[in-house]
Amino acid sequence: MEMELAGIRKSYKKKNVLVNISLSIGKGNCVGILGGNGSGKSTLLSILAGVQKADGGAFIYQGEDLLQNSSKIPPVLGYVPQGNPLIEELNAWDNLRMWYDRATLLQELEQGALAMLGINSFLKTPVHKMSGGMKKRLSIACAVVARPKILVLDEPSAALDLVCKENIYRYLERYKAEGGIVLLATHDMQELELCEQCYILKEGVLEAYQYDGDLHHLAGKL
């Protein structure tokens, strides 16, 4: 296995938010985390991205615990949070230029990840005038600048239209096919189809869940 979480713990005051979270994900695979609001999904993903600190446990990638040296996280992990991480006053091109050199950016827009995400269609649009789908695709584009081996996404398709969802779905399919590891928090049925394994996070505890398309059964578990 390429990536492993071992006993990750997090509490706020006296409330246990994450209780010994453990899982492993192989190269080219996707794992989906399901759970109700406030279940700890976003907390877990932000810990992996180095935004928050865990109280204990390990995030092991290629034999090294990245939680012990968070400076090693950005080169290998791209993170797309639920909120908007973009600079509202800048357009798409200017946001991307903060991450990409000009030559690489032009290449990616022509035939790379940015082309697949459809960024060309709104390059000159200021972020504050973008739709939710545009912002989400641009956030993913910024997250994959270093060609990370791991992509962590928090509800990437939430409140997006079908076209935007399809853009993101096709990109994640390609990312997996190229050997990338995907961990996502989701309630989107199409995104669940990307997942080789699903888990439910409830009251801080992570349990494996075999999703078979039965939404009523899934809803009862959350």
N, C-alpha and C positions, 0 to 999 in steps of 0.2 A: 504494500500500500504506500502511496506517495504522501498522504497527509493524514495525520491522526490527532484527535482531541482526546486528552486523557484526564479525567477527573476535574474539569474546569468548574470552579465554584465562584459565586458572587452573591453578596447579600447587601441590602440597604437597611441600616439600623438593625432591627431584629428579624427582618423578613428575608428568607432565602429565595433569591430570584433564580439562581442556577445551582443545581445540586449534582455534583459529580457528573458533568456532561462528558460523555465519551462516545466517539464514533470514528470511523476511518473511511476515506474516500480514495479510490484508485485513479490513476491517470485516465483521462478521457471519460470520467463519470460525473454524474450530477446527483446531489443529495438535496432533497427538499425538506424544509422545516415548517411544519404547520402548527398553529396554535392561536388561541383567542387573543384579543387585545390585552396587553399587559402581561402576556405569558412569559416574556423574557427573550423573545426572538431577536429583537433589535439589540438588546444588551449583549447577547452572545456574539452577534456579528460584529458589533463595534469593538468588542474585546479582541476578536481575531484581527481586526484592522489596526489595532494599537491605539484606538481612540479612548477606550476605557481600560482600566486595569482589573485583572481577575484577582480574587482573594487567594486562589490556589489553582493547581492543575497545570497542564502543559499543552502547547500547540506545536506539534512536531511535524516538521517538513524535511524530508531527506536526512533524517537522523538528528536534526537540531531543533531545540526548543526555542521557537521564535519569541515566546513571551518573556524569555530571559534577556533578549536583546532586540527590542522593538525597532531599532534602526534597520534591521534586516528584513522587516515586513514589507515596506513599500516596493522593493525590487521584484518581489515574488507574488505579491497579492494586490489585486485591484479591488477597490471597495466602492459600491454604489449605495449610499444610504437612502432612506425614505425621503428625507428632506432634500431641498435644492442646494447643492454645494457650489453652484455657479455664481459668477459675479454679474449681478442683474444689469448693471449699466453697460456692459460690454456685449458685443454681438458674438455669434458662434465662433467666427474666425479668430477673434481676439482672445476668447476664452481658450481655444485650442492652442494658440501660439504661446500661451503660458506654459504649455506642456510639451509641445512638439517644435522641433526646428523646422524651418520653412520647407526644406527639401523633403523631409519625411512626411510632413503634413500633406504636401501636394501629392506625394505618391500614395498615401493612404486614402486620400479623397478620390483618387483616380481608380484604384483597383484593390484597395485594402479593406480593413475593418470599417473605416468611416464611409466608404462607398456603400457597403452592405447595410449600414445603419441609416443611409439616406440623408447624411448630413449636408450634402451639396445643395439640397433644395432650400435650406434656410441659413446659409453661411453668413449673410449680412443682417440677419434679424437680431435685434437686441433681445437679450434673455427676458427682459420684463414684458416683451410683446409675444413671447413664444407660448404655444400650447403646452399642456402637461407632457404630451408625448414627445415633443421636440426637446424639452428640457431633459427628459429621462434619457433619450438617445444621446444627447450631448454629454450628459453625465457619464454614461457608459464609455463614450469615445474618450473622455479625459481619463477614465480609470484604466484603460487598456494601453495607454501610451508606451509603457515599458514592456509591452508584450508579456504580462504576468502569467505565471503558470497556474495561479489560483484566482478565481473571480468570485467575489462575495457580493450578493445583491439582496437588498431588503425591499420586498414587494415591487419588483421592477415593472410589472404591468398594471399596477393598481390604478384604476380610474382612467385607463387609456382606451382609445378607440381601437377597432379591429385591425386597421392598417398598421398602427404603431406597434401593437402587440405582435403582429406577424413579422415586422422588421426585427424586433428584439428576439423573437423565437428563432428566426432563421440565423441570426448572428450567433446565438448560443449553441445551436446545432453545429455550426461550423467550428466554433471555439472548442467544443467537445471533440469533434472529429480530428482536430489538430493536436489532441492530447491534453487539452486544458481541464482543470478540475473546477467544478462549479458547486457552490453552496448557496442556496437561496431560500429566503423566507417567502412563502407564497400561499395564496388561496386560489390562484388561477388554474383552471383545469387543464388548459393547454400546456402551461409550464410544468404541471405535474407529469405530463407525458414525457418530458425530457429526463425525468428522474429515474435512476436505477434503484434508488432507495428513498423512502420517505420516513420521517419521524414526526411524532407529535410531542410538543413541549407543553406540559401542563403542570402548574404548581411547582415549577422549577425542575421537574423530572422529564427526561427525554426517553421516549419509548418508540421502538420500531413499529411502523404501521404499513401494512400491505394495501396500498390503494388499488381498488378494482373498479373504479368508476361509480361506486355507490355513494352518492352525495349525502343521502340521508344517514347512512352509517357513519360517514366521516363527520358530519355535523354533530352527531351524538357523542363523538369522541372528544371534541374540542372543548 
